[in-house]
Amino acid sequence: MKLFGVDVGGTFTDVIFNDTDKQTTVIHKVPTTLDDPSTGVVQGILELCERYLIDKTEIDHVFHGTTIATNAVLEYDGAKTGMITTKGYRDIVHIGRHQRPQNYSIMQEIPWQDKPLVQRRHRIAVAERMGPKKNEVIIPLREEEVRESVRILKEMGVDSIIVNFLFSYINPQHEDRVKEIIEEEYPEAFITISSEVSPQFREFERFTTASINGFIGPKVKHYIQNLELRLKESGIPAELHIMCSNGGVATPHTVAEKPVNTLLSGPAAGILGGVWSGQVTKRNKIITFDVGGTSADIGIIKDNTYSESSARDTWIAGYPVMVPMIDIHTIGAGGGSIAYLDEGRAFKVGPKSAGSRPGPACYGHGGMKPTVSDANVVLGRIDEENFLGGEMQIHKNAAYQVIDELADSLHLSRERTAEGILQIMNNNMANAIREKTVQKGEDPREFSLVAFGGAGPLHAVDVAKILNIPEVIVPLYPGINSATGLLTTDLKYDVIKTEFMLSSDLDFATLHQDFYELEEELTRRLLEDGIAEDQITILRSVDCRYIGQGYELRVDFPTGLVDKQSVELVWEEFHKNHESEYGHSFYENPIEIVNIRVTGLGSMPKIKKQKVNHPYLLEEALLKTGETIFNINGTLEKVVTKFYQREQIPVGVKFQGPCIVLQKDTTTVIPPNCTAFIEEFGNMIIKVGV
């Protein structure tokens, strides 16, 4: 099998090729084409094929991670959207819940009010009302009123229409009928019904999730169709699959219908790349540390398993989202993060970024603001002669100039200012890791830090020192780790059904039947996508809570017959999870099953473990010796530093810091008092000194 993984970032588009038969892997990076990322995707594939004599007509699969959906929400750049909802509930998406993003601030932006996904004038309420009991209709749907509403929205020029009805997660009959009417009256519109996108209770979150889907839908659908067309016109016949937020891939058709599922497409692939590194190096507790040009993404993995976000903490750009998503914590910290003095003259770094154009000053594209990358250049941590494998020139004097301007404002030296930028950046990232470990009852000293992304290995050891993490793992291809992660996943679909059943009054037959129906639905979808029946895996889980609680915890549910014995195992696991999450449990309290979930996995071809062969001596890997500035016990010192070419470092040979390890897709900084070696599969293991 010939596999391509392509991940689009804010600065670069990363490409990896793996031939599973010949066990060969090659990589490539091209600048992201922001106007139309599909251009960079196809360009990267074709350039890599040309460079390594790969027959593009023999490519079997292209796996793609995209930021289109995320950026549309972050930049508030979506479609003109209309909504049809239940009479009396027009303002649910505006009111939200009683809590605000910052409970005690009287000066704050509330995203769903300041930047509504659907303007109020485009929200139309119609007469209909389903009841909370199955098949209960309180007010029949008035179809003529719906037709008139669709005509009004069409005249207003909306491109997308969302249907949000009360209790549609129990009975979607009315939403389904409205969808049919919209298709008759306005077939060009992008249509979203909440019962298909997020069929679960909590009206505000369900309505908002559907609104996001409608807001980003036309843009994502156009991008996916355009990418498919470009691949076809370029003579690439491969099957295209898109990375989703749940850690699996989906077909273009599925993504075009439910683009909200791709909101964390790229970061999710990075987590999978981290899982892969953990498996290869036999580490079962790792923290993934993905730092790119704009942001840093943090993930926690235990026993080669990542966790999914819960309903209470799944947010994108301040909007609640109720779709399956890997639990990822993102902050605005990357190589392009801008350093500045705020209005109170406090020294800050990020979250604003210089992006790819103009980018950091040292890139030579016209950047005029000091960034983290410029600070690394000033301190000698980025080699101007070997950046991006020598394919990109670094403009050292431009970096000096922008750092000097900031240094004058701070009344500090150039070097102290640059080191201050890195200190602020590293502490911001360390605090983000604390939120996912210490504040969740996990000790970061028990984990390994897997560093990747273009800037992750530059900062990883310094961040590990702050947190007393004993070792850093830098994957074989750290700068394209998300693209690597794309080659480790499966086709994955999730379905959910709200139940509300108490442990004291459980209907085993109904629960079994509901699980069975969801499993049949997923199996049918996977078979339609070309997955063989023996390559399909079905998993069950339930969202549980003690009666009276506001939120749930997810627990695995055994497959097979639902009976007292299988359910008792679920209750026991829930008590343990509750103890782990909150520090206590209540074995005597009734447990409520709120939602049942089924996940369907369709096996896809994957990258295989491959031992590296570096037949060199360590001396042969030495490119040069230079001076790099390090903070040693609070004092900035110029230290003689060795610069190694990573591909020529022999396996198993220990080497000492301070040194800089160079490769095409990233630079790794190993400070004084640290040691490192390359293990048999090519991962670099750095033992962090004090």
N, C-alpha and C positions, 0 to 999 in steps of 0.2 A: 504494500500500500504506500502511495505517495501522498503525504499530508502536508498542508500548509496551515500555519497559525498566524493570523494577522491581528495585531492589537493597535488601535489608534489612540494615541495620547495627545496631550495638549501641545507638545513640541515635536515629537517624533512618532512615526508609524513603524512599529516593530514587526519584523517578518522572520519566521522560522520555518525551515523545511526539514522534514524527517522522512527517510525511506525506511519503512519498518522491515523490509526484506534484506536490504544491504546494510542496515543499521548505520546509516550515515546521517549526520545532522549539520546543517549550515544555517547561518543567520545573516540578516541584513537590516539596515535602518535607513529610512528616508524621511525628510522633513514632512510633517503633517500638512496636507493641503486643506486649510481651514475652510475655504469657500465651498469645497466639495470633497470631503474625506475619501470618497470612493476613488477619486483620481489617484491619491497616494497609495491606496490599498492595491489597486491594479498595477501601478507603477512599481511598487515594491516587489510584487510577485514576479513581474516580467524581468526586472533588473536582476533579481536573484537567479531566475532561470537562465538568463543569458550569461551571467558571471560563472555559474557552475555547470553549464551545459545540461540543464534539466529540460526534458521535453514537456512543454506546458500542456500538450494534449494528453499526457499520461497522468496528470494530477487527478487523484481520486476524490479528495475532500479539501475544502477550504473552511477553516473554523475562524470565526471573526468576532472580536470584541469591539464594541462601538460606544462612543460617548455622545452620540446624537441625542438620545432621549435625556440623558443627564444634563447636557448643556442647554437643551431647550427649556428645561425647568429652571436651572440656575440662572440663565440669562433672561428668563421670562420672555422667550421668543417662540411662542407656539401659534396655533391656529386661532382664528376668530371663532369662538365656540358658543353654542347655544345649549340650553337645558330645558327638558320637559320633566316636571316633577309633580308630586302629589299636592293638591290644593291645601294650602296652609303650611307648606314646608319649603317655600321658595327661598327662605333665608337661612336654611340649615348650614349651607356651606359658608355663610358669612358669620353667623353667630358662634359656631364651633362649640367648645365646652367651657366649663367655668374657669379652667386654668389658662393662663397666658404663657407664652414662652419664658418671660421673666416675671415671676409672680409679683414682685415688689417694686417694679419700675413703672413710673408714670410716663416715661418717655421711651417708647419702644415701638418697633414695627411689628405688626401682627400679619404675617405673610398672606394668609387667606383673606384678610381685609384690605391690606395696602396694595397687594398685587393679586386681585381675584382671578382665578382661572376662567371663570365665566362672569362677565359683567352682569349686573342686576337686570339691566334692560333686556338682556338676552335669556333671562330665566322666566319661563312661563309655567304657571301651575294649572293643572287640569283636574277635573272631577274624576276621582277613582279612589278606592281604598280597599286594600286587602287586609284581612285580620291576622292576628298572631297565631291562629289555629290553621292547620293544614286545610287548604281548599276553601277557607272562609272568605267570602266576598261581602264586604260591608257596603261599598258603593261601586256599582258596575262602571266600567270604563266608558266614557262618552266619546265615541270614536270621531264624531264630527268635530268636536272641540279639539281633539288631537290633530285632525287634518288641518283645521284652521291655524293651529299653533305652528305646525310645520311650515305652512305657507308664509306665515309672518316671519319666521326665522329665515326662510329662504330669501324673502324680500330684504331682510336686514343684511344679507350677505355673509351669513355664518358658513364656515367650511366644515364644521363638525358639530354633531348633535349628540348630547348625552341624555340618557333616560334614567332618572333616579326616582324610584317609587318606594314607598314605605312597605316593609315586609316582603319585598320581592325576593329576598334570600330564602323565604319559606315557599312562596309560590310565585314563579316568574311569569305567570300567564299574561298579565297586563303589559309587562315590559316587552315580552315577545311579540304581542300584537302591535304595540306602538312601533317596534322595529319594522314590522311588515308595512305599516302605514308610511313610515319615513321612506322606505325603499320604493314605494309606489309614487309618493309625492315629490321626493327629492333624492333620486338614486345616486347623485354625484356626492352627496354628503358622506363624511366619515361617521359611522354610527357606533356608539358605545352604550351598552346597557349594563347596569351595575350588577345584575344577577349573573352575568357571564364573567365579568372582570373580578369581582370580589363578593361571592354569595355568602356573606356572613353578617351578623348583627353589628350594631354601632353605626347609626345612620350617618353621622358627620364623617367618620373615617371612610365608610363605604362610598358615600357621595363624592368625597374629595378624591379618592382613588380613581373612581370612574371619570371624574373631571380631569385629572392628570392624563389619563389614557386618551381622552378626547382632545385635550390641549396639545399633546405631542404627536397624536396619531398621524395626521396628514404628513407631517415632516418626516417621521420615521418611515412610514409606508413608502413615500417617494424615494427616500434614500435607499431602502432595501431593493426596491424595484430597479432603481438606477444602477446599483451595484451589480445585481444579477445581469442586467443588460450589458454593462461594461465588461464583465467577465466573459459573457458569451461572445461579444464583438471582438474581444482580444484573443479568442480561440482557446479559452480555458473551459473545458466541459465539466469541471468538478462540481460535486454537490456542495452547496453552501449551507452552513449552519451558523446560527448566531448565538453568542453567549448570553445567558440570562442571569438575573440576580440570584437565582436559587442554586447556582453552582452547576447547572447543566446547560446544554445547548438545545435549540429549537429550530424548526424549519422556518424559512423566510415567510411562508404563509401564516404560521402561528404568530410570529413576531409582528407582522403587519397588522394582524387583528388586535393583539394585546401588547402594544409596545411598552406599556407600563412595566412589563416583566423584565425589561432590559435596562432599568435605571442604574444598576450597579454592574453593568456588563464587564467593563475593563477591570475594576477592582476585584470582582468575584473571580476572574481568571487568575489574578495575582495570588489570591488565597490558595487556589488549586495548585499553582506553581510552588507555593510554600509547602503545601501538603506533600507534593512530589519530592521536594528536597528532604523533608522529614523522613519519608519512607526510604529514600535512597541512603541516607546517613544513619538510619535506625534511631532517630530521636523521636520520642512520642509526645513531648511537650515543647511546643515552639510558639514564638511570637513572630508573626509576619510583619515586616517593616518595609513598606513599598513607598519609596520617595521618588517622585518624578519632577517635572518642571514646575508644577503648580500646587500639588497637594501631597500629603502623606497619608497612607491608608494603613491602619493597624488591625490585625486579626489575631485571634487566639485559637490554637489548635491543640487538642489533647487526644491522644490515642489515634492520631491520623484522622480525626473527625473535627469538622468545624461546626459551630452552632448557628442556628438561624435566629434572626431578630424576632422579638416578641411584639405583639400589637402595641405595647406601651412605649416602645422606644424605636419604632421604625419611622424615620422622617427623612425627607429629601427637601433641601432648601426651605425647611420650616413647615412643610406640608406633611400631614400624616399619610402613610401609605400602607395599605393592608394587602400586600402580596408577599409570597415567600421570598425572603432575602437572606443572604449570608450576613451574619453579624459583623459589620465592618465599621470602624470608627475613623472618620476622615477629618483632617484639619488642613487649613490653608498654609502649608509649609512645603517648599520645594526649591529646586535649584534656581528658579526664576523669581522667588519671593523677594519683594522689594523692601529694603531697609529704609527707615525714615524716622523723623521726629514728629510726633503727633501735636495736636493743638496745645497740649500741656507740656510740650517739649520732653515727653517720655520717648526713650529709644525703643522702637518696635521693629519687628520683622514679620512681613505677611499680614493678612492673608492675600493682599493684592499681589499679582504676579505680572512679570513682563511678558509672559507667554512665549511663543516662538518667533513672532514678529512684532516689535523689533527684538524682543528677547533681551538677555543680559548684555551689558555693554561689551563684554569680552567676546561676544559672538560676531561683532562687527556688522550688525544689521541696523545700526542706528539707535540702539538702546542708550538712554541718557540717565537712567536711574540705577543706583547701587543695588546689587542683588547678592544672594548667597553664592552664586557661581563666581561673581566678581571677587568676593571675599576669599574664596578658595584659591583663585588665581593669585591674588596678592600674597597669600601665605605659602605659595609654592606647592599647593596640593593638586593642582591641575597642570599637566605638562603641555606647554603650548605646541610642542613639536609632535605629540602623539595623541591628540584628542580625536576621538572617533576613528581610531586607527590611522591617524594622519590625514584623514579625508576632510577635516574641518579645521580651519585656521583659528587660533585663539589670539585675540588682540590684547596683549598684556597692558599696553599703555592706556588703552581705553578703560580697562578695569581700574588702573591706578587713578585715573582722572576722576571717575565717579566716586570712588572710595575717599579720595582726598577732599572732595567737596563736602561729603558727609562728615569727615574727620574735622574739618574746619568748624562746622556747626557744633560739634561735640567738644571741641578743644582737646582732641586726642590725636595721637600719632596715626599714620596710615595703618600700621600693623595692628595696633591696639583696637582700632575701629573694626577692622576686618575680623579680628578674633572675637570681638564683642558681638558681631553679627552671628557668628557661628555659635557662640554660647547661648544667645537668645533662641536661635533656631533649635539647637539641640535640647534645651530645657523645655521648649514648647512640645517637642515630640516625646520627650520623656514623660511629661505630664499626661499626654494622650495615652501612653501605655499604662501609666498608673491607673487611669480611669477604668481600663479594661482588665486590670489585674488586681492591684492592691484594694481598690474600692469594690471589687467583686469577691474578695476573700482569697485571691490567688497570690502566691509569692513569686515575683518575677525571677528571683534567684534560682528557681527550680526549672527555668525555661532556657532554651537556646533562642537567640535572636537571628532570624533568617532575613538577611538584608538584600534587597533588590531594587529595581528601578534605576534610572540613570544616576540618581544622587544618593540612594540608600547606602551603598558601601562606603561612600565618602564620609558619612556621619555615624555609621552604625556603632563603631567601637566607642566613640565618645558618649553616645547615648547609653550603651551598655554599661559603661563605667558609672554613669550617674545612677543607674538602677541596680548596680552590683550583679548584673547578668554575667555569668561566667564565660560564655563563649558566643561568638558570632559565626554564622554560616553564610558564606557568599556562594550562591549557586554557580554552576558552570557558565551560564549565560544570564547574569543578573539584570542587565539592562533590558532584556526582552523576556523576563520571567513570566509576565502575563501572557505573552504569546506562547510560551512553553506550556503554561497551565491549560491553554485551549486544547492542547493535544493530549490531555490526561482525563478528559471528562466524557460523559455519556449524554445521549438524548434524555431529557428529563422533563416530565410534566407533573404538575400538582393539581389536585382538586380538593375541594373542601365542602363540608355541609354542616350547618349549625344544627345541634341536636337538643341541648338543654335536658339532660337526663341525670337524675340523682342516683348515687350509689345505693341508697336505701330503697329505691323503686326503679330498678333497671329493667328495661324491656329487651331481653337478650335477642329475641327473634327480630325485632325491628332494627336493632343495632347491627346484627349480622347481615340483614337484607340491605341496609344502607351501605355498608362497607362493600358488599358484593356488587351493587349497582355502580358505585364509583370505580371499582376495580375493572368492571366490564367496560366502562367508558374509556378508561386509560388504555386498556389492552387494545381496544378497537383503534384508538388514535395512533398507537405505536405501530400496529400492523399496517395501517394506512400509510405510515411514513416509511414503510419498507423494512421494518425490523422483524427478524424471524422470531417465531413464538418462543423458541428455546433461548433467545437472547434478551428476553423481557424479565425484569425483576419488579415485583410489586411490594411496597412497604406501607405499613399503616402507622398512624400516630393519632393522638387525641390531645386537645387542649383542655386541661382540667384546672379546677380551683376549688378551694373550700367554699361551701355555700356562704354567700354574703360578700365574698371578695370581689374586687373590681376588675382584676386581670388574671390571666391564666398562665400556666406553665405547660410546655409541650412534653409529652411522654410517649415513648414507643409503645405500639400495641401489637400483640402477637398475631400472626396470620392464621388462617384456618377458622375453625368453629368458634364463635363467641359464646363462651359459657362462664360459669362461676369461677372455675379454676383460672382461666386466662385473664379474667377481669381482676382477680385478686392480685395477680402479678403487677398489673397496671397500678392499682392503688398503692402497693408497696413501693413501686418506683416513684410515684408522685410524692409520697411522704419524704423519701430520700432527697428528691430534687428540691422540695420546698425547704428542707433542712439546709441543704447546700446553698441555696439562693438567699434565704432570709435568716438563717441561724436558728430556726425552730420549726416544729411540725406539730400537728394536732391529730393523733391517730384515732381519736374518738369522734371527730367531726365528720359529717357527711361530705362526700366529694361530688362535685358536679362536672359532668362531661359537657363542655360548651360546644366544641366543634370536633368533628372527626375529619381526618385528613388521609388521603392516599397519594403516594408518590409512585410514578411509573418510570422505570429506567430502561432505556434501550441501549444495549452495548454498542459502542462505537470503536473503531480502530484507534489505538493509542501509541504514543511514543514509548519505547522500551528502554530499560536501563542499559547503559553502554559504558564499558570501562574505557578510560582514556589511556593513551599511550604517549608519554612525553619522554622520548629517549635522549634526554639532555642532562647535563650537569647544572647545578644551581648557578655556577659562574657564567654559563652560557646564556642564562635568562637575564643577566644584568645588562640593562641598556646604558645606564649612566649613573653617576653619583652627583647629587646636587644638595642645595640647602633648603630646608623646609622649616617653617616657624611652628613651634608647638608651645602650648602653655604647660610648663612644668612647675608644679607646686606654686601656681600663681604668678610665675615669671615667664615672660615671653623669651624664648631662646631660639636662635638659629641652630638647627641641628643637621649634621651631615646625614643625608638620607639616600638610600639606594632605591633605584627605580628598576623594577623587574617587569619583563613581558610575561604575562600569566601563562600563555600557551606553551612557554618553554620551561616553566618551573617543573622539575621532576616530581613524580608522585611519591608521597611519604617522607620527603626530606623537609625537616623543620628549618625555618628561617626566622630571623629576629627583626623586630621593629627597632628603630623607625625605618619604614620603607613604604614605597608607593607601588602598588601592583596595577599595571596598565593592561587594558584589553579594549577591544573596539567599542563595546557597548557600555562601559562604565570605568570608573577609577576607584580602587580600594585603598583607603588610608589605614596603615597599621602603625599606631603611635609607639613611642618608646615603652619598654617593659612588657611588650606583647609578643607572642610567638604564633606562628602559623604553619600550616602544611596543606598540601593538596591530597584529598583521599582518593580511593581508587576510581570513583565515578566522576571525579573532576571538581567536586565541591571543595571550596577553601574553608578550612576550619581555623578560626582565630581564637586563641586562648587569651582572654582579656586580663591584663595585669592591673595592679592597683596604681 
